[in-house]
Amino acid sequence: MISLRELRPDDAPSLQRVYSEPSVRHLPRPAMTSASAAAWLTAHAAQQRALPRVLYCFGIDDTEDLIGVVKLRSDGTTAALSYILRPDAWGHGHATTAVTLMLGYAATVLRLTSVTAKHHPDNHASARVLAKTGFTRTARSTTAVTYIRPL
């Protein structure tokens, strides 16, 4: 069963699997090493304590197994959504479930009015996830396809 949870320092090995070469191929970042995963978690732990909190970064948990990450970066009444799954979790509906859970959080807890998202034009799986979760495409360029979803 998919759930969202705050990330923990002991998630570094799982996070490294999530941010692997296949998963980041459409992102402007390299795959994580064990050192960069630990540093990333330290930085996000500080974001969890920040007031006001603008970054909500949750682990996508599948029965005590971290399979991905979903994030919202809020700017008041709207937020930008992003998500990533490790390759062995692709194609099972987990991203759609995680995005749906995060949209519920955005609407009920954060009381946002809309959420935006984007993906690389070659990332057709992300396009399907966003379509299934009610996003509307707003623009396309050679580097990104952008979307919005009112809440």
MDAnalysis code that builds the backbone (N, CA, C; Angstrom):
import MDAnalysis as mda
import numpy as np

u = mda.Universe.empty(453, n_residues=151, atom_resindex=np.repeat(np.arange(151), 3), trajectory=True)
u.add_TopologyAttr("name", ["N", "CA", "C"] * 151)
u.add_TopologyAttr("resid", np.arange(1, 152))
u.add_TopologyAttr("resname", ["MET", "ILE", "SER", "LEU", "ARG", "GLU", "LEU", "ARG", "PRO", "ASP", "ASP", "ALA", "PRO", "SER", "LEU", "GLN", "ARG", "VAL", "TYR", "SER", "GLU", "PRO", "SER", "VAL", "ARG", "HIS", "LEU", "PRO", "ARG", "PRO", "ALA", "MET", "THR", "SER", "ALA", "SER", "ALA", "ALA", "ALA", "TRP", "LEU", "THR", "ALA", "HIS", "ALA", "ALA", "GLN", "GLN", "ARG", "ALA", "LEU", "PRO", "ARG", "VAL", "LEU", "TYR", "CYS", "PHE", "GLY", "ILE", "ASP", "ASP", "THR", "GLU", "ASP", "LEU", "ILE", "GLY", "VAL", "VAL", "LYS", "LEU", "ARG", "SER", "ASP", "GLY", "THR", "THR", "ALA", "ALA", "LEU", "SER", "TYR", "ILE", "LEU", "ARG", "PRO", "ASP", "ALA", "TRP", "GLY", "HIS", "GLY", "HIS", "ALA", "THR", "THR", "ALA", "VAL", "THR", "LEU", "MET", "LEU", "GLY", "TYR", "ALA", "ALA", "THR", "VAL", "LEU", "ARG", "LEU", "THR", "SER", "VAL", "THR", "ALA", "LYS", "HIS", "HIS", "PRO", "ASP", "ASN", "HIS", "ALA", "SER", "ALA", "ARG", "VAL", "LEU", "ALA", "LYS", "THR", "GLY", "PHE", "THR", "ARG", "THR", "ALA", "ARG", "SER", "THR", "THR", "ALA", "VAL", "THR", "TYR", "ILE", "ARG", "PRO", "LEU"])
u.atoms.positions = np.array([
    [0.835, -1.176, 0.000],
    [0.000, 0.000, 0.000],
    [0.884, 1.245, 0.000],
    [0.603, 2.147, -0.898],
    [1.396, 3.373, -1.040],
    [0.964, 4.412, -0.009],
    [1.957, 5.013, 0.641],
    [1.709, 6.116, 1.566],
    [2.850, 7.114, 1.425],
    [2.628, 8.307, 1.960],
    [3.654, 9.347, 1.966],
    [4.131, 9.533, 3.398],
    [5.420, 9.794, 3.552],
    [5.972, 10.019, 4.886],
    [7.161, 10.964, 4.788],
    [7.464, 11.597, 5.921],
    [8.662, 12.433, 5.986],
    [9.885, 11.541, 5.775],
    [10.884, 12.093, 5.145],
    [12.136, 11.367, 4.931],
    [12.954, 11.357, 6.216],
    [13.783, 10.315, 6.374],
    [14.597, 10.131, 7.570],
    [16.066, 9.969, 7.164],
    [16.989, 10.240, 8.086],
    [18.419, 10.069, 7.768],
    [18.777, 8.663, 7.292],
    [18.082, 7.634, 7.780],
    [18.409, 6.269, 7.368],
    [17.874, 5.909, 5.986],
    [17.249, 6.875, 5.298],
    [16.744, 6.654, 3.939],
    [17.820, 6.820, 2.864],
    [19.039, 7.184, 3.244],
    [20.078, 7.478, 2.240],
    [20.300, 6.340, 1.239],
    [20.450, 5.081, 1.647],
    [20.653, 4.023, 0.649],
    [19.467, 3.882, -0.318],
    [18.260, 3.984, 0.220],
    [17.064, 3.896, -0.641],
    [16.975, 5.099, -1.573],
    [17.328, 6.267, -1.053],
    [17.287, 7.474, -1.873],
    [18.272, 7.371, -3.032],
    [19.418, 6.781, -2.790],
    [20.407, 6.586, -3.848],
    [19.830, 5.691, -4.950],
    [19.055, 4.679, -4.581],
    [18.399, 3.816, -5.575],
    [17.323, 4.585, -6.349],
    [16.627, 5.486, -5.663],
    [15.586, 6.277, -6.332],
    [16.225, 7.211, -7.363],
    [17.262, 7.917, -6.965],
    [17.932, 8.871, -7.851],
    [19.077, 8.201, -8.611],
    [18.790, 7.071, -9.238],
    [19.772, 6.319, -10.019],
    [19.846, 6.862, -11.444],
    [20.821, 6.389, -12.203],
    [20.998, 6.827, -13.607],
    [19.710, 6.743, -14.416],
    [19.004, 5.603, -14.444],
    [17.786, 5.543, -15.266],
    [16.720, 6.556, -14.827],
    [16.612, 6.787, -13.525],
    [15.570, 7.686, -13.018],
    [15.850, 9.154, -13.315],
    [17.116, 9.538, -13.390],
    [17.444, 10.960, -13.586],
    [17.758, 11.297, -15.041],
    [17.552, 10.366, -15.945],
    [17.968, 10.613, -17.335],
    [17.280, 11.820, -17.966],
    [16.087, 12.198, -17.505],
    [15.393, 13.374, -18.037],
    [15.524, 14.585, -17.117],
    [16.373, 14.491, -16.115],
    [16.533, 15.586, -15.154],
    [17.895, 16.259, -15.328],
    [17.976, 17.531, -14.957],
    [19.264, 18.237, -15.067],
    [20.139, 18.012, -13.832],
    [20.327, 16.754, -13.453],
    [21.118, 16.406, -12.279],
    [21.713, 15.027, -12.475],
    [22.839, 14.762, -11.825],
    [23.422, 13.419, -11.924],
    [22.752, 12.457, -10.947],
    [23.026, 11.196, -11.121],
    [22.589, 10.187, -10.159],
    [23.250, 10.483, -8.813],
    [22.589, 10.068, -7.738],
    [23.135, 10.300, -6.404],
    [24.165, 9.238, -6.044],
    [25.174, 9.683, -5.334],
    [26.130, 8.791, -4.693],
    [25.682, 8.626, -3.243],
    [26.329, 7.773, -2.496],
    [25.953, 7.634, -1.084],
    [26.200, 8.944, -0.339],
    [27.282, 9.633, -0.665],
    [27.573, 10.918, -0.009],
    [26.556, 11.987, -0.387],
    [26.201, 12.052, -1.667],
    [25.240, 13.088, -2.065],
    [23.839, 12.782, -1.534],
    [23.481, 11.511, -1.385],
    [22.182, 11.153, -0.801],
    [22.124, 11.582, 0.662],
    [23.187, 11.350, 1.405],
    [23.229, 11.763, 2.811],
    [23.164, 13.284, 2.933],
    [23.893, 13.997, 2.079],
    [23.865, 15.463, 2.104],
    [22.487, 15.996, 1.724],
    [21.857, 15.383, 0.747],
    [20.514, 15.784, 0.303],
    [19.525, 15.622, 1.449],
    [19.598, 14.508, 2.170],
    [18.695, 14.278, 3.300],
    [18.935, 15.280, 4.419],
    [20.173, 15.642, 4.663],
    [20.480, 16.649, 5.679],
    [19.858, 17.989, 5.306],
    [19.986, 18.369, 4.044],
    [19.397, 19.630, 3.579],
    [17.873, 19.599, 3.691],
    [17.264, 18.472, 3.355],
    [15.805, 18.385, 3.429],
    [15.298, 18.305, 4.861],
    [16.106, 17.786, 5.776],
    [15.729, 17.786, 7.187],
    [15.622, 19.220, 7.685],
    [16.522, 20.085, 7.221],
    [16.448, 21.503, 7.592],
    [15.180, 22.135, 7.032],
    [14.785, 21.746, 5.823],
    [13.548, 22.264, 5.225],
    [12.319, 21.838, 6.020],
    [12.348, 20.640, 6.610],
    [11.228, 20.159, 7.418],
    [11.001, 21.042, 8.636],
    [12.084, 21.652, 9.142],
    [11.996, 22.495, 10.338],
    [11.831, 23.975, 10.016],
    [11.957, 24.346, 8.752],
    [11.917, 25.758, 8.368],
    [10.538, 26.366, 8.626],
    [10.541, 27.603, 9.064],
    [9.300, 28.357, 9.254],
    [9.431, 29.691, 8.544],
    [8.597, 30.012, 7.610],
    [7.543, 29.135, 7.108],
    [8.153, 28.046, 6.219],
    [7.506, 26.916, 6.211],
    [7.971, 25.806, 5.387],
    [7.481, 26.020, 3.963],
    [8.391, 25.967, 3.012],
    [8.015, 26.139, 1.607],
    [8.231, 24.873, 0.781],
    [9.044, 23.944, 1.301],
    [9.315, 22.696, 0.588],
    [8.774, 21.524, 1.404],
    [7.865, 20.800, 0.796],
    [7.283, 19.606, 1.407],
    [7.773, 18.416, 0.588],
    [8.676, 17.675, 1.157],
    [9.316, 16.570, 0.454],
    [9.021, 15.294, 1.229],
    [8.293, 14.384, 0.599],
    [7.882, 13.153, 1.264],
    [8.391, 11.930, 0.513],
    [8.697, 10.905, 1.266],
    [9.036, 9.633, 0.667],
    [7.768, 8.929, 0.231],
    [7.857, 8.245, -0.899],
    [6.764, 7.395, -1.365],
    [7.093, 6.002, -0.835],
    [6.261, 5.541, 0.067],
    [6.528, 4.311, 0.793],
    [5.576, 3.217, 0.321],
    [6.133, 2.085, -0.015],
    [5.328, 0.923, -0.401],
    [5.579, -0.175, 0.632],
    [4.736, -0.201, 1.642],
    [4.837, -1.187, 2.717],
    [6.251, -1.231, 3.305],
    [6.668, -0.101, 3.861],
    [7.977, 0.033, 4.516],
    [9.159, -0.055, 3.556],
    [8.945, 0.254, 2.303],
    [10.005, 0.252, 1.301],
    [9.941, 1.576, 0.552],
    [10.970, 2.415, 0.706],
    [10.997, 3.711, 0.034],
    [11.244, 3.506, -1.453],
    [10.250, 3.843, -2.280],
    [10.359, 3.617, -3.721],
    [10.439, 4.909, -4.518],
    [10.278, 6.059, -3.849],
    [10.320, 7.317, -4.578],
    [10.192, 8.507, -3.655],
    [10.121, 9.673, -4.288],
    [10.010, 10.944, -3.586],
    [9.015, 11.810, -4.335],
    [8.188, 12.526, -3.586],
    [7.268, 13.503, -4.176],
    [7.447, 14.808, -3.400],
    [7.467, 15.929, -4.137],
    [7.739, 17.230, -3.517],
    [6.740, 18.278, -3.973],
    [6.465, 19.199, -3.067],
    [5.742, 20.426, -3.382],
    [6.595, 21.590, -2.918],
    [6.822, 22.565, -3.792],
    [7.512, 23.801, -3.417],
    [6.469, 24.909, -3.504],
    [6.053, 25.393, -2.335],
    [4.958, 26.355, -2.242],
    [5.457, 27.787, -2.368],
    [4.640, 28.610, -3.002],
    [4.935, 30.049, -3.036],
    [3.717, 30.839, -2.546],
    [2.989, 30.289, -1.630],
    [1.816, 30.962, -1.081],
    [0.545, 30.195, -1.358],
    [-0.112, 30.525, -2.462],
    [-1.371, 29.851, -2.792],
    [-1.204, 28.764, -3.853],
    [-0.031, 28.686, -4.444],
    [0.247, 27.655, -5.449],
    [1.533, 26.926, -5.067],
    [1.783, 25.814, -5.741],
    [3.016, 25.072, -5.501],
    [3.408, 24.333, -6.766],
    [4.701, 24.064, -6.890],
    [5.234, 23.256, -7.988],
    [5.434, 21.833, -7.477],
    [4.936, 20.877, -8.240],
    [5.003, 19.465, -7.899],
    [6.117, 18.788, -8.675],
    [6.819, 17.871, -8.021],
    [7.754, 16.996, -8.730],
    [7.733, 15.639, -8.040],
    [8.146, 14.630, -8.777],
    [8.160, 13.268, -8.233],
    [9.148, 12.435, -9.021],
    [9.624, 11.383, -8.365],
    [10.578, 10.472, -8.987],
    [10.418, 9.104, -8.329],
    [10.533, 8.068, -9.115],
    [10.469, 6.696, -8.618],
    [11.710, 5.935, -9.038],
    [12.085, 4.945, -8.238],
    [13.177, 4.077, -8.673],
    [12.647, 3.190, -9.808],
    [13.521, 2.750, -10.700],
    [13.078, 2.036, -11.905],
    [12.216, 0.797, -11.664],
    [12.486, 0.017, -10.623],
    [11.682, -1.184, -10.424],
    [10.269, -0.888, -9.933],
    [9.968, 0.372, -9.649],
    [8.620, 0.769, -9.232],
    [7.820, 1.389, -10.379],
    [8.442, 1.535, -11.536],
    [7.753, 2.129, -12.683],
    [6.645, 1.198, -13.187],
    [5.592, 1.802, -13.714],
    [4.553, 1.047, -14.407],
    [3.548, 0.333, -13.522],
    [3.513, 0.652, -12.234],
    [2.590, -0.018, -11.315],
    [1.532, 0.932, -10.749],
    [1.496, 2.180, -11.223],
    [0.526, 3.150, -10.726],
    [0.955, 3.870, -9.458],
    [2.189, 3.624, -9.000],
    [2.642, 4.236, -7.754],
    [2.783, 5.752, -7.860],
    [3.274, 6.256, -8.971],
    [3.410, 7.707, -9.129],
    [2.034, 8.360, -9.142],
    [1.072, 7.762, -9.824],
    [-0.286, 8.304, -9.857],
    [-0.871, 8.347, -8.451],
    [-0.681, 7.291, -7.690],
    [-1.177, 7.260, -6.318],
    [-0.493, 8.320, -5.461],
    [0.826, 8.433, -5.568],
    [1.573, 9.415, -4.776],
    [1.162, 10.841, -5.131],
    [1.005, 11.124, -6.418],
    [0.582, 12.469, -6.827],
    [-0.827, 12.754, -6.309],
    [-1.714, 11.789, -6.379],
    [-3.070, 11.974, -5.859],
    [-3.041, 12.274, -4.360],
    [-2.231, 11.538, -3.612],
    [-2.107, 11.803, -2.179],
    [-1.542, 13.198, -1.914],
    [-0.545, 13.593, -2.700],
    [0.058, 14.910, -2.502],
    [-0.918, 16.028, -2.861],
    [-1.733, 15.816, -3.888],
    [-2.740, 16.828, -4.231],
    [-3.759, 16.971, -3.107],
    [-4.133, 15.869, -2.490],
    [-5.028, 15.940, -1.336],
    [-4.406, 16.726, -0.194],
    [-3.139, 16.497, 0.060],
    [-2.408, 17.236, 1.094],
    [-2.357, 18.723, 0.746],
    [-2.083, 19.019, -0.512],
    [-2.007, 20.412, -0.957],
    [-3.337, 21.136, -0.762],
    [-4.426, 20.446, -1.034],
    [-5.746, 21.065, -0.929],
    [-6.220, 21.185, 0.514],
    [-6.074, 20.118, 1.293],
    [-6.675, 20.112, 2.631],
    [-5.770, 20.660, 3.723],
    [-4.489, 20.322, 3.690],
    [-3.579, 20.774, 4.738],
    [-2.986, 22.139, 4.405],
    [-2.487, 22.279, 3.183],
    [-1.844, 23.540, 2.794],
    [-2.824, 24.577, 2.259],
    [-4.008, 24.125, 1.896],
    [-5.066, 25.002, 1.360],
    [-4.599, 25.813, 0.146],
    [-3.889, 25.129, -0.745],
    [-3.429, 25.767, -1.977],
    [-4.582, 25.860, -2.965],
    [-4.451, 26.767, -3.926],
    [-5.496, 26.920, -4.945],
    [-5.148, 26.208, -6.242],
    [-3.858, 25.962, -6.473],
    [-3.453, 25.256, -7.686],
    [-2.051, 24.686, -7.512],
    [-1.745, 23.711, -8.363],
    [-0.431, 23.077, -8.377],
    [0.037, 23.034, -9.824],
    [1.305, 23.340, -10.034],
    [1.900, 23.263, -11.364],
    [2.871, 22.081, -11.401],
    [3.198, 21.652, -12.594],
    [4.167, 20.564, -12.775],
    [4.781, 20.697, -14.158],
    [5.915, 20.041, -14.342],
    [6.535, 20.005, -15.665],
    [7.328, 18.722, -15.794],
    [7.610, 18.344, -17.027],
    [8.444, 17.181, -17.304],
    [9.162, 17.395, -18.623],
    [10.190, 16.610, -18.844],
    [10.929, 16.637, -20.101],
    [9.998, 16.131, -21.209],
    [10.064, 16.703, -22.405],
    [9.176, 16.263, -23.491],
    [9.272, 14.772, -23.828],
    [10.393, 14.144, -23.554],
    [10.539, 12.716, -23.851],
    [10.053, 11.803, -22.724],
    [9.615, 12.393, -21.611],
    [9.174, 11.596, -20.473],
    [7.661, 11.368, -20.568],
    [7.268, 10.417, -21.387],
    [5.853, 10.149, -21.651],
    [5.141, 9.547, -20.440],
    [5.851, 8.832, -19.597],
    [5.233, 8.269, -18.389],
    [4.766, 9.379, -17.461],
    [5.570, 10.421, -17.300],
    [5.143, 11.546, -16.459],
    [3.950, 12.272, -17.073],
    [3.913, 12.364, -18.375],
    [2.755, 12.977, -19.037],
    [1.482, 12.207, -18.696],
    [1.564, 10.886, -18.701],
    [0.384, 10.056, -18.370],
    [-0.033, 10.244, -16.916],
    [0.941, 10.303, -16.003],
    [0.625, 10.503, -14.586],
    [-0.104, 11.826, -14.394],
    [0.403, 12.880, -14.993],
    [-0.216, 14.192, -14.825],
    [-1.606, 14.233, -15.448],
    [-1.797, 13.608, -16.589],
    [-3.124, 13.561, -17.212],
    [-4.106, 12.790, -16.322],
    [-3.681, 11.655, -15.787],
    [-4.550, 10.839, -14.934],
    [-4.957, 11.556, -13.650],
    [-4.114, 12.472, -13.186],
    [-4.397, 13.156, -11.925],
    [-5.003, 14.540, -12.126],
    [-5.471, 14.815, -13.338],
    [-6.262, 16.018, -13.571],
    [-5.522, 17.272, -13.975],
    [-4.261, 17.150, -14.331],
    [-3.497, 18.324, -14.780],
    [-3.844, 18.643, -16.233],
    [-3.775, 19.923, -16.558],
    [-3.992, 20.402, -17.919],
    [-2.679, 20.962, -18.449],
    [-2.316, 20.549, -19.644],
    [-1.083, 21.051, -20.258],
    [-1.250, 22.520, -20.614],
    [-0.237, 23.329, -20.280],
    [-0.295, 24.767, -20.551],
    [0.717, 25.224, -21.583],
    [1.822, 24.499, -21.728],
    [2.841, 24.915, -22.693],
    [3.786, 23.757, -22.979],
    [4.478, 23.880, -24.111],
    [5.487, 22.889, -24.489],
    [6.633, 23.623, -25.160],
    [7.842, 23.273, -24.753],
    [9.046, 23.802, -25.404],
    [9.958, 22.611, -25.698],
    [11.136, 22.883, -26.164],
    [12.070, 21.798, -26.437],
    [12.639, 21.196, -25.153],
    [12.489, 21.910, -24.036],
    [13.063, 21.428, -22.778],
    [12.034, 21.013, -21.730],
    [10.765, 21.445, -21.867],
    [9.781, 21.106, -20.838],
    [8.351, 21.207, -21.364],
    [7.502, 20.368, -20.781],
    [6.067, 20.458, -20.966],
    [5.518, 20.872, -19.599],
    [4.718, 21.940, -19.555],
    [4.225, 22.441, -18.293],
    [2.716, 22.216, -18.153],
    [2.290, 22.116, -16.894],
    [0.902, 21.783, -16.566],
    [0.433, 22.610, -15.363],
    [-0.890, 22.650, -15.208],
    [-1.489, 23.240, -14.002],
    [-2.697, 22.401, -13.620],
    [-2.976, 22.402, -12.326],
    [-4.180, 21.734, -11.817],
    [-4.787, 22.590, -10.718],
    [-5.988, 23.120, -10.964],
    [-6.676, 23.842, -9.873],
    [-7.070, 22.843, -8.774],
    [-7.125, 23.324, -7.563],
    [-7.536, 22.454, -6.443],
    [-8.899, 22.894, -5.918],
])
